């Protein structure tokens, strides 16, 4: 039997791994909606993207905090021996002096070439791009699960075809054996049918093995333990004349440009790179800031006949200051120029990446449309072929029962029908999946209903 086209990997680079998960095997057959939900919950690539998004949120919070003044406080205690200056009286003394210093300071940026505002804007844009990347990952996961889900349904139907073929051959073998025993047919006819029966048994074994492999691939993509009892609910999907999209590839492409998250992510990356250029240019501007600090100390040496208390000394020695800081870049050893150059190059790289994403999208849509159109024609031709071969096989079976044809001719008619049925199944599910890919690009919900 022919292998199903669904074995190809539509979504390259997504990567599904069979890591052990603390997820129970679903009880009963799994429908497509539940399968997609489980995949989105367990997929490690998606979890990594969501964690990266949390990092982007932290970066935005940090940049927003740059608008606020900082505040720090500190204290220290020290002891001196020998001749030293008393930090309170500013007189030289030859004695052990213990002193406590307390201080607090705060600084705020008034102007820094609009660097703070642009860094906040860039963080918000990066957060937006991260959101689109997560949506793109979810779309990839959903498409891949639909691919694998349909593959399971296809292979299960292939098992049914193989079982029907084997059942028909067994019936034929039973009739042929009786005719051989009655002397109506030669022994060679019985041997031919026995050989065909053995071939069909092998085909059934292969079909069941392919079915199990398809289920295993789906279970691994869902990141759940596999068991032979794992199965899916066959969707109630009928092919009709309106299945194929009426839009042209150009129409689908224009619609996809407005909906595909990877395109929006690429556009957000360009915006982020533009802000990166502004941030780099901020290095040429002066920086103006304001600062304030407060300081006091205490010593354990007496002042004349009496020593003020700790609180009195802290209050008496209190000093406060406010200052403006202006930093003017004059020569940065070409580092600012290099930063601006790198930022401009990064913007050009983002523009190229966006153009690549659009070109790839157009190529994918054109390929998907042509594949869907070819699948439609193949399905329609296969349908006609099966209908014709069903009638041919019916006539051949009647003639064989009447002894008008030998077992070889009967087997040819039988094999032609079952091969055509297998081709029809392949064409059917190829057509369904490829049409669903077009629906995906049109922004329609991805389902099989």
C-alpha positions as CSV (number, residue, x, y, z in Angstrom):
1,X,0.0,0.0,0.0
2,X,1.1,3.5,-0.6
3,X,2.2,5.6,2.2
4,X,0.1,8.6,3.1
5,X,1.4,12.0,2.2
6,X,0.8,13.1,5.7
7,X,4.1,11.6,6.8
8,X,5.8,14.8,5.6
9,X,6.5,17.4,8.2
10,X,4.6,20.6,7.3
11,X,6.1,22.6,10.1
12,X,9.9,22.4,10.0
13,X,11.9,23.4,13.0
14,X,9.1,23.2,15.4
15,X,10.5,20.1,17.1
16,X,8.3,17.8,19.2
17,X,10.2,15.7,21.7
18,X,9.0,12.6,23.6
19,X,10.1,13.8,27.1
20,X,8.3,12.1,29.9
21,X,5.4,14.3,31.2
22,X,3.3,14.1,34.3
23,X,0.2,13.9,32.0
24,X,-2.2,11.0,32.2
25,X,-3.3,9.2,29.1
26,X,-6.7,10.6,28.1
27,X,-9.5,8.1,28.8
28,X,-11.4,7.1,25.6
29,X,-10.8,8.3,22.1
30,X,-9.4,11.8,21.6
31,X,-11.1,14.4,19.5
32,X,-9.2,17.0,17.5
33,X,-10.0,20.0,19.7
34,X,-8.9,18.2,22.8
35,X,-5.7,17.0,21.1
36,X,-4.8,20.6,20.1
37,X,-5.5,21.8,23.7
38,X,-3.2,19.1,25.2
39,X,-0.5,19.9,22.7
40,X,-0.6,23.6,23.5
41,X,-0.5,22.9,27.2
42,X,2.4,20.5,27.0
43,X,4.6,21.8,24.1
44,X,8.0,22.8,25.4
45,X,8.8,25.1,22.5
46,X,5.7,27.1,23.4
47,X,6.6,27.1,27.1
48,X,10.0,28.5,26.2
49,X,8.4,31.3,24.2
50,X,6.1,32.2,27.1
51,X,9.1,32.3,29.4
52,X,10.9,34.6,27.0
53,X,7.9,36.8,27.1
54,X,8.0,37.0,30.8
55,X,11.7,38.2,30.4
56,X,10.5,40.9,28.0
57,X,7.9,42.0,30.6
58,X,10.7,42.3,33.2
59,X,12.8,44.4,30.8
60,X,9.8,46.7,30.3
61,X,9.4,47.1,34.0
62,X,13.1,47.9,34.5
63,X,13.0,50.5,31.7
64,X,9.9,52.2,33.1
65,X,11.7,52.4,36.5
66,X,14.4,54.5,34.9
67,X,11.9,57.4,35.1
68,X,11.9,57.3,38.9
69,X,14.6,58.6,41.2
70,X,16.7,56.1,43.0
71,X,17.2,56.1,46.8
72,X,19.9,54.5,48.8
73,X,20.9,54.7,52.5
74,X,23.9,53.4,54.4
75,X,25.8,53.5,57.6
76,X,29.3,52.7,58.9
77,X,31.1,52.3,62.1
78,X,34.9,52.7,62.6
79,X,37.5,53.0,65.4
80,X,40.7,55.0,65.2
81,X,43.9,55.0,67.4
82,X,46.7,57.5,67.7
83,X,46.7,61.0,66.4
84,X,43.8,61.6,64.1
85,X,41.2,64.2,63.3
86,X,38.0,64.0,65.3
87,X,35.3,64.0,62.5
88,X,33.0,66.1,64.6
89,X,35.3,68.8,66.0
90,X,37.8,68.6,63.1
91,X,40.6,68.8,65.7
92,X,43.7,66.6,66.0
93,X,43.4,64.3,69.0
94,X,45.6,61.5,70.2
95,X,43.0,59.0,71.5
96,X,40.8,56.2,70.4
97,X,37.9,57.6,68.5
98,X,34.8,55.5,67.6
99,X,32.5,57.1,65.1
100,X,29.3,56.2,63.3
101,X,28.4,57.7,59.9
102,X,24.9,57.7,58.4
103,X,24.0,58.8,54.9
104,X,21.3,58.7,52.2
105,X,21.3,59.8,48.6
106,X,19.0,60.0,45.7
107,X,19.5,60.8,42.0
108,X,17.1,61.3,39.1
109,X,17.7,61.8,35.4
110,X,16.2,64.9,33.9
111,X,17.3,64.6,30.3
112,X,19.3,61.8,28.5
113,X,18.6,62.3,24.8
114,X,15.1,60.8,25.2
115,X,16.9,57.5,25.9
116,X,14.5,56.5,28.7
117,X,11.3,57.1,26.7
118,X,12.7,55.3,23.7
119,X,13.9,52.3,25.7
120,X,10.4,52.0,27.2
121,X,8.8,52.2,23.7
122,X,11.3,49.6,22.4
123,X,10.5,47.3,25.3
124,X,6.7,47.6,24.5
125,X,7.4,46.8,20.9
126,X,9.5,43.8,21.8
127,X,6.7,42.6,24.1
128,X,4.3,42.9,21.2
129,X,6.7,41.0,18.9
130,X,7.0,38.3,21.5
131,X,3.2,38.0,21.7
132,X,3.1,37.5,17.9
133,X,5.8,34.9,18.1
134,X,3.8,33.0,20.6
135,X,0.8,33.1,18.4
136,X,2.9,31.9,15.5
137,X,4.2,29.0,17.6
138,X,0.6,28.1,18.5
139,X,-0.4,28.1,14.9
140,X,2.5,25.8,14.0
141,X,1.6,23.4,16.8
142,X,-2.1,23.4,15.7
143,X,-1.3,22.7,12.1
144,X,1.1,19.9,13.1
145,X,-1.4,18.2,15.3
146,X,-4.1,18.4,12.6
147,X,-1.5,16.8,10.3
148,X,-0.8,14.0,12.7
149,X,-4.4,13.6,13.7
150,X,-5.5,13.1,10.1
151,X,-2.7,10.7,9.6
152,X,-4.1,8.5,12.3
153,X,-7.6,8.6,10.8
154,X,-6.1,7.8,7.4
155,X,-4.2,4.8,8.6
156,X,-7.1,3.5,10.5
157,X,-9.1,3.5,7.3
158,X,-6.2,1.8,5.5
159,X,-6.6,-1.0,8.1
160,X,-10.3,-1.3,7.3
161,X,-9.4,-1.6,3.6
162,X,-6.8,-4.2,4.3
163,X,-9.2,-6.2,6.5
164,X,-11.9,-6.1,3.8
165,X,-9.4,-7.2,1.2
166,X,-8.3,-10.1,3.4
167,X,-11.9,-11.1,4.2
168,X,-12.7,-11.2,0.5
169,X,-9.6,-13.3,-0.2
170,X,-10.5,-15.7,2.5
171,X,-14.0,-16.1,1.1
172,X,-12.5,-16.7,-2.3
173,X,-10.0,-19.2,-0.9
174,X,-12.9,-21.1,0.8
175,X,-14.9,-21.3,-2.5
176,X,-11.8,-22.2,-4.6
177,X,-10.8,-25.0,-2.1
178,X,-14.3,-26.5,-2.4
179,X,-14.2,-26.4,-6.2
180,X,-10.7,-27.9,-6.2
181,X,-11.8,-30.7,-3.9
182,X,-14.8,-31.3,-6.2
183,X,-12.5,-31.5,-9.2
184,X,-14.0,-28.4,-10.8
185,X,-10.8,-26.4,-10.7
186,X,-7.1,-27.3,-10.8
187,X,-5.0,-27.2,-7.7
188,X,-2.9,-24.3,-9.1
189,X,-5.9,-22.0,-8.7
190,X,-6.1,-22.9,-5.0
191,X,-2.4,-22.2,-4.6
192,X,-2.7,-18.8,-6.4
193,X,-5.4,-17.8,-4.0
194,X,-3.5,-19.0,-1.0
195,X,-0.5,-16.9,-2.1
196,X,-2.8,-13.9,-2.6
197,X,-4.3,-14.5,0.9
198,X,-0.8,-14.6,2.4
199,X,0.0,-11.3,0.7
200,X,-3.1,-9.7,2.0
201,X,-2.3,-10.9,5.5
202,X,1.1,-9.2,5.2
203,X,-0.6,-6.0,3.9
204,X,-2.9,-6.1,6.9
205,X,0.0,-6.4,9.3
206,X,1.8,-3.5,7.6
207,X,-1.4,-1.4,7.7
208,X,-1.8,-2.1,11.5
209,X,1.8,-1.2,12.1
210,X,1.5,2.0,10.2
211,X,-1.6,2.8,12.2
212,X,0.2,2.2,15.5
213,X,3.1,4.4,14.3
214,X,0.7,7.2,13.4
215,X,-0.8,7.0,16.9
216,X,2.6,6.9,18.4
217,X,3.7,10.1,16.5
218,X,0.5,11.9,17.6
219,X,1.0,10.8,21.3
220,X,4.6,12.0,21.2
221,X,3.6,15.3,19.7
222,X,1.1,15.7,22.6
223,X,3.8,14.9,25.1
224,X,1.8,12.1,26.7
225,X,2.7,8.5,27.4
226,X,1.7,6.2,24.6
227,X,-0.3,3.0,24.9
228,X,-1.8,0.7,22.2
229,X,-5.3,1.7,23.4
230,X,-4.7,5.3,22.4
231,X,-7.1,6.3,19.7
232,X,-8.9,9.3,18.2
233,X,-12.4,10.2,17.3
234,X,-12.9,10.3,13.5
235,X,-14.2,13.7,12.5
236,X,-17.5,13.9,10.6
237,X,-16.1,15.6,7.5
238,X,-17.7,15.5,4.1
239,X,-16.1,16.7,0.9
240,X,-18.3,18.9,-1.2
241,X,-18.0,21.1,-4.2
242,X,-17.6,24.2,-2.0
243,X,-14.6,22.8,-0.1
244,X,-11.9,24.4,-2.3
245,X,-11.3,28.0,-1.6
246,X,-12.7,30.3,-4.3
247,X,-10.1,33.0,-3.6
248,X,-7.0,33.3,-5.8
249,X,-3.5,32.9,-4.4
250,X,-3.1,36.7,-4.5
251,X,-6.3,37.1,-2.5
252,X,-5.2,34.6,0.1
253,X,-1.8,36.3,0.3
254,X,-3.3,39.7,0.9
255,X,-5.5,38.3,3.6
256,X,-2.6,36.5,5.2
257,X,-0.5,39.6,5.4
258,X,-3.1,41.1,7.7
259,X,-3.5,38.0,9.9
260,X,-0.3,36.0,10.1
261,X,1.5,36.7,13.4
262,X,4.9,36.0,11.9
263,X,4.4,39.0,9.5
264,X,3.3,41.2,12.4
265,X,6.3,40.0,14.4
266,X,8.6,41.0,11.6
267,X,7.0,44.4,11.3
268,X,7.4,44.9,15.1
269,X,11.0,43.9,14.9
270,X,11.6,46.7,12.3
271,X,9.9,49.2,14.7
272,X,12.1,48.0,17.5
273,X,15.2,48.4,15.3
274,X,14.2,52.0,14.5
275,X,14.0,52.8,18.2
276,X,17.4,51.1,18.6
277,X,18.8,53.7,16.2
278,X,17.3,56.5,18.3
279,X,18.7,55.0,21.4
280,X,22.2,54.8,19.8
281,X,22.0,58.4,18.8
282,X,21.2,59.4,22.4
283,X,24.9,58.9,23.1
284,X,25.7,62.2,21.3
285,X,23.4,64.2,23.7
286,X,24.3,65.7,27.1
287,X,22.9,64.0,30.2
288,X,21.4,66.2,32.9
289,X,20.5,64.9,36.3
290,X,19.7,66.0,39.8
291,X,21.0,64.6,43.0
292,X,20.4,65.0,46.7
293,X,22.2,63.6,49.8
294,X,22.1,63.8,53.5
295,X,24.9,63.0,55.9
296,X,25.6,62.9,59.7
297,X,27.9,61.3,62.1
298,X,28.5,60.5,65.8
299,X,31.7,60.1,67.8
300,X,32.2,58.6,71.2
301,X,34.6,61.2,72.5
302,X,33.5,63.9,75.0
303,X,33.1,67.5,74.0
304,X,34.7,69.3,77.0
305,X,32.9,68.3,80.1
306,X,29.9,66.6,78.5
307,X,29.2,64.4,75.5
308,X,26.0,64.9,73.6
309,X,23.8,61.9,73.1
310,X,23.7,59.9,69.8
311,X,20.5,61.6,68.7
312,X,21.8,65.0,69.6
313,X,25.0,64.5,67.6
314,X,23.1,63.1,64.6
315,X,20.9,66.2,64.6
316,X,23.7,68.7,65.3
317,X,26.1,67.2,62.6
318,X,23.4,66.8,59.9
319,X,24.3,68.2,56.5
320,X,22.2,68.2,53.3
321,X,23.1,68.9,49.7
322,X,21.4,69.2,46.3
323,X,23.3,69.2,43.1
324,X,22.8,69.2,39.3
325,X,25.0,67.0,37.2
326,X,25.6,67.7,33.5
327,X,27.7,65.3,31.4
328,X,28.6,66.5,27.9
329,X,30.1,63.8,25.6
330,X,33.0,65.4,23.6
331,X,34.9,62.4,22.3
332,X,33.9,58.8,22.9
333,X,36.7,57.2,21.0
334,X,34.2,56.6,18.1
335,X,32.1,54.3,20.3
336,X,28.9,56.3,19.7
337,X,29.5,56.4,16.0
338,X,30.0,52.6,16.0
339,X,26.8,52.1,18.1
340,X,24.7,54.1,15.6
341,X,26.2,52.2,12.7
342,X,25.4,48.9,14.3
343,X,21.9,50.0,15.1
344,X,21.3,51.1,11.5
345,X,22.6,47.8,10.2
346,X,20.3,45.9,12.6
347,X,17.4,47.9,11.2
348,X,18.4,46.9,7.7
349,X,18.6,43.2,8.8
350,X,15.1,43.5,10.3
351,X,13.8,44.9,7.0
352,X,15.4,42.1,5.1
353,X,13.9,39.5,7.6
354,X,10.5,41.1,7.1
355,X,10.8,40.9,3.3
356,X,12.0,37.2,3.6
357,X,8.9,36.5,5.8
358,X,6.6,38.0,3.2
359,X,8.3,36.2,0.3
360,X,8.2,32.9,2.3
361,X,4.5,33.4,3.0
362,X,3.7,34.1,-0.6
363,X,5.7,31.0,-1.7
364,X,3.9,28.8,0.9
365,X,0.5,30.1,-0.2
366,X,1.2,29.5,-3.9
367,X,2.5,26.0,-3.2
368,X,-0.4,25.2,-0.9
369,X,-2.9,26.5,-3.4
370,X,-1.4,24.5,-6.3
371,X,-1.1,21.4,-4.0
372,X,-4.8,21.8,-3.0
373,X,-5.9,22.2,-6.6
374,X,-3.9,19.1,-7.6
375,X,-5.3,17.2,-4.7
376,X,-8.8,18.1,-5.7
377,X,-8.3,16.9,-9.2
378,X,-6.7,13.7,-7.9
379,X,-9.5,13.0,-5.5
380,X,-12.2,13.5,-8.2
381,X,-10.3,11.2,-10.6
382,X,-9.8,8.6,-7.9
383,X,-13.5,8.8,-7.0
384,X,-14.4,8.0,-10.6
385,X,-11.8,5.2,-10.8
386,X,-13.2,3.5,-7.6
387,X,-16.7,3.7,-8.9
388,X,-15.7,2.1,-12.2
389,X,-13.5,-0.6,-10.6
390,X,-16.3,-1.5,-8.1
391,X,-18.5,-2.4,-11.0
392,X,-15.7,-4.2,-12.7
393,X,-15.0,-6.2,-9.6
394,X,-18.7,-7.0,-9.1
395,X,-18.9,-8.4,-12.6
396,X,-15.6,-10.3,-12.2
397,X,-16.9,-11.9,-9.0
398,X,-20.0,-13.1,-10.7
399,X,-18.1,-14.5,-13.6
400,X,-15.6,-16.2,-11.2
401,X,-18.5,-17.8,-9.3
402,X,-19.8,-19.1,-12.6
403,X,-16.4,-20.3,-13.6
404,X,-16.2,-17.9,-16.6
405,X,-12.8,-16.5,-15.4
406,X,-9.9,-18.1,-13.5
407,X,-8.6,-17.0,-10.1
408,X,-5.7,-15.0,-11.6
409,X,-8.1,-12.7,-13.5
410,X,-10.3,-12.4,-10.4
411,X,-7.3,-11.4,-8.3
412,X,-6.3,-8.8,-10.8
413,X,-9.8,-7.2,-10.6
414,X,-9.7,-7.5,-6.8
415,X,-6.3,-5.9,-6.5
416,X,-7.2,-3.1,-8.9
417,X,-10.2,-2.2,-6.7
418,X,-8.4,-2.3,-3.4
419,X,-5.4,-0.3,-4.7
420,X,-7.8,2.3,-6.1
421,X,-9.6,2.4,-2.8
422,X,-6.2,3.0,-1.0
423,X,-5.4,5.7,-3.6
424,X,-8.8,7.3,-3.0
425,X,-8.2,7.5,0.8
426,X,-4.8,9.0,0.2
427,X,-6.3,11.6,-2.2
428,X,-9.2,12.3,0.2
429,X,-7.1,13.1,3.2
430,X,-4.5,14.9,1.1
431,X,-7.2,17.1,-0.3
432,X,-8.8,17.8,3.2
433,X,-5.5,18.7,4.8
434,X,-4.3,21.0,2.0
435,X,-7.6,22.8,1.9
436,X,-7.4,23.3,5.6
437,X,-3.9,24.9,5.2
438,X,-5.5,27.4,2.8
439,X,-8.2,28.1,5.4
440,X,-5.4,28.7,7.9
441,X,-3.9,31.4,5.6
442,X,-7.3,33.0,5.2
443,X,-7.6,33.3,9.0
444,X,-10.4,30.8,9.3
445,X,-10.6,28.6,12.4
446,X,-8.5,25.4,12.0
447,X,-10.8,22.4,12.5
448,X,-12.2,19.4,10.6
449,X,-15.9,20.2,10.9
